[in-house]
Amino acid sequence: MSRERNQLPKKRAEGLVEAVMADEIVLYDERAGTAHALNGPASAVWQGLSAGLTRQDLAVELQAKFGGSGDAALTLALNDLSRQGLLEVDDGPLLSSVSRRQLLRGLVAAGVVAPVVASIATVHAGGAAVSIQTCTTPGCTGNCIANKPCCSCAVTAEGPNACVQISCLAAQSCNASSECPSGQICVQTSCCNGLDGRRPSLSVFGFCRPACTVNTVCSL
C-alpha cells in the first residue's frame, strides 16, 4: 500500500548501530556489514524521520538550514537512504540515475551542499574494482585522507562520494566510472571551473580522475 504523499518513511528498526559525530552521523548495518557516513544535510533528514515531521515540514527545515531546494535535498537523501536499505519503504521505484544526477546538478549549481550517504564499498573503475576512500562533504581542499594534500572529496557518478586526485589538467569526460581508465573514477567537481574553463556539458556527468587510497603518493 502506498503511503500518503506528505508522509515520511520510517527508519529501519533492526540491525542498525547509530553514532553521532558533531553534525554528522555514522550508521553501521549489521546485516550487510557496511558502514554509512551521513553528512550534515543527510543527517538532518535521518534525525527528522523520527521527529514526527511531515515531508513538507522537513523540506522547509532543510531549505532554511542549508539553502537551495529543500524538496530536492530531501528527495535525494530519501532515495540514497532507501537504496542502501536503511528505510522501511513500500512505495515503488527509487529515482533513476538520470533523475538523481539532475537533482544533484541543481543543488551543486546553487552552491548548496547536497545530502550524501557515503558507504564504505568499492567502485567499478575502468574494468577493475578499485577500493576507494569515501568521504562526506565535497570540497576543493585535500581533506579526504590524512597527509594526502592532493586528494579531495568529489561527487561520483555511482553515488558515494570518493577521494580523488583533483588537478585542473585536461581529463576524459564521462557519465560513469566504467568509462574511465583503470584506477580512475567518474566525478563531478567545480574545483577547476574558471581556471581551465572546462565544465561538464549537459550531456555528461563529469570527468575521470585517479582514485585516492592510503597508498597514494602526492606529486604536488
Secondary structure, DSSP 8 states (H G I E B T S, - for coil): ----TT---EE--SSEEEEEETTEEEEEETTTTEEEEE-HHHHHHHHHTTTT--HHHHHHHHHHHH-S-HHHHHHHHHHHHHHTT-EE--S-----HHHHHHHHHHHHHTT-----EEES-EEEETTEEEE--B-SS--SSS-SSTT-TTEEEEEETTSS-EEEE---S---EESSGGGS-TTEEEEE--TTTTTT-----TT--EEEEEB--TT-----
